[in-house]
Amino acid sequence: MTKQERVAMGHRLRQQRTLLGLTREEFAELADISAGYYGQIEVGTSQMSIDTLIKLSKTSQLSMEYILLGEEIQPDADLTAIEALLARCTPREVRLAEKVLRLFLLRGDA
């Protein structure tokens, strides 16, 4: 992870902490990490473990994807389009679509 990515990640955490009305110390205490370490994460001078990411995600009420990448992954929106297509299909077409999807996903694992 680059310094720029760490800084952006820390900025997203700082914005959310501010929205929650918490100081760095209060936020760190809620996340069960030291205030000094959290401060380093927030300014982008320190990396974090998966365990810390999980704690920060829960405390900040942000998804891990958003903390790391700055974007939310919204599978429900994509599924809605697929569901709309399938709703127009006959039961036979739905079974065929399921088979095609299974073959596609199995091929993707190769």
Disulfide bonds with the S-S distance in Angstrom:
none
